[in-house]
Amino acid sequence: MTQKQTLSFQAEVAQLLHLVTHSLYSNKEIFLRELISNASDACDKLRFEALNNTALYEDAPNLEVRVDFDKQARTLTITDNGIGLSQQEAIDNLGTIAKSGTREFMNRLSGDQKSDAQLIGQFGVGFYSGFIVADKITVESRRAGLKPEEGVRWTSGGAGDFEVETITRPERGTRVTLHVREDALDYLSTWKLKSIIGKYSDHISLPILMRKEEWKEGEEGKGGEMVLTDEWETVNQASALWTRPKKDISDEQYQEFYKQISHDAEAPLAWSHNRVEGSTEYIQLLYIPAHAPFDLWNREKAAGVKLYVKRVFIMDDAESLLPIYLRFVKGVIDSSDLPLNVSRELLQESRDVKAIREGSTKRVLGMLEDLAKLEKEEGAGEEDKAKYGKFHAEFGAVLKEGLGEDFGNRERLAKLLRFASTQSDAADVSFADYKARMKEGQEAIYYITADSLAAAKNSPQLEVFRKKGIEVLLMTDRVDEWALNYLHEFEGTPLQSVAKGAVDLGKLQDEAEKKAAEQAAETFKPLLEKLRAALKDKAQDVRVTTRLVDSPACLVASDGGMSTQLARMLKQAGQKVPDTKPVLEVNAEHPLVKKLDTSPHFDDLANILFDQALLAEGGVPEDPAAYVKRVNALLV
């Protein structure tokens, strides 16, 4: 019995359809790429499920995609014999976007057609691009393994609702019929469709078939026209791009393949295509994207390259094949050694996977090193020179995670990192650049971590370094504080945080300065004791410092202790923080410090000194109201 029901779209889908039908895409022809890509994915899914159940192939083991059109009916049809949809799957997949983060998608739209267009594929909503050229879409499908009478027809005009009904469909798979709008009739052309397929879908490993055309003479020799025959021909190369020799693949084909697997409209910065032979045999085609996805910082989200075994698609997002800090890498790995029924659990334990992971990690780091060399290579074009800076701006913070996660490649990663410094606001200073500029007698690479570039540049801890012209690296990524716990030196030169421990400039501080500091510490002993007593609940210790020039005080962490910035970050993340207190360092030459001993408001001034030091490094006093009250009392 035929069952028909009308259902409403999820609210976000209705919004999305409104955007699509009002020309969200600046390049309309992308709709065909998206629908052919979906058809190819459906065939890949059937091939994967059939590994354990060959009966799913029914009587049609050869997987394919067919593209057909009818000028008179004004329809364009994309048909596949892949996994197909059950009625519930049609409702779930075509009426809602449960997993694609639609609200996030809406928030990301900027109104710039070109940049907005590339978001659709990224958020898994490519099917709806059909409404760019169609005022109505009909989907007829049957899931492999279901009975013919359990087929489904889904129909919508792209407004607020859609109809679903049960139909009898002998063939498994899906047919998407676009009822083409008046302003898109030029897509009902063999030449037009072939050119789009050649541009976007030539690399798809399944055959894409279209009906051949032939010339038909008009009656009594009056003209004629091209008509479609009943003979079908393959219009793409129908072989997996990564299996072809590199010499046979153009840069444009590599770039289009990247766009198809990544749903990215922008070309990648670099790619590497290799056949690896030895104890483990596999093909790798790996890409470095030009920009970060919206969910780059979600380490829980599945990410990784596509895994194939002997050309058979196994899974998207095979995270075991690359370390998590390289989760931005896109591409394909095709293994000759893994079993076809490999699972995510088996991947984690496999020796072959370990070899692939190590080889692919080295290949990616090699690509990044090559990009970095272009920065200073004579004869390189401006665009090539800018590529590594562009990469680091997008992905440098994620790369730093590798310092704590990949001991074997720590030195290679350290060479790839870039920072701002007191000599350059642009994050383009490498550790090697810094070392080359170190002053004679300088024994450490100095750095400071902060929440922002402004906070780092204006930190009181930099005052003596600025006075002596010593460069300090300014680290402002949230991951820096954590990552630097795993990197203690660079090519034999120790790294030293200017916000940890007592400042020791070694040979850069002359004997007179050292003597004056020792004398000040001795002279200020009684005052320091009073300050320790007044701030016993806030400060671990109070001491005289030589690092300050203009400021009265600053906070530092003890050697090996946790900085106040890291403690703040952990608290914001809801994590437990050890009960550690900072050290308050005071500038013995500052007028405010000199006044302390004779002031009748000693305790208030001591607390104000501490809270101001906390404010200077981006923190907030534990009791802001008490701080304001103390300052107001002194002002009055």
Order of alpha helices (4+ residues) and beta strands (2+ residues): beta-alpha-alpha-beta-beta-alpha-alpha-alpha-beta-beta-beta-beta-alpha-beta-beta-alpha-beta-beta-beta-beta-beta-alpha-alpha-alpha-alpha-alpha-beta-beta-alpha-beta-alpha-alpha-beta-alpha-beta-beta-alpha-alpha-beta-beta-alpha-beta-alpha-alpha-alpha
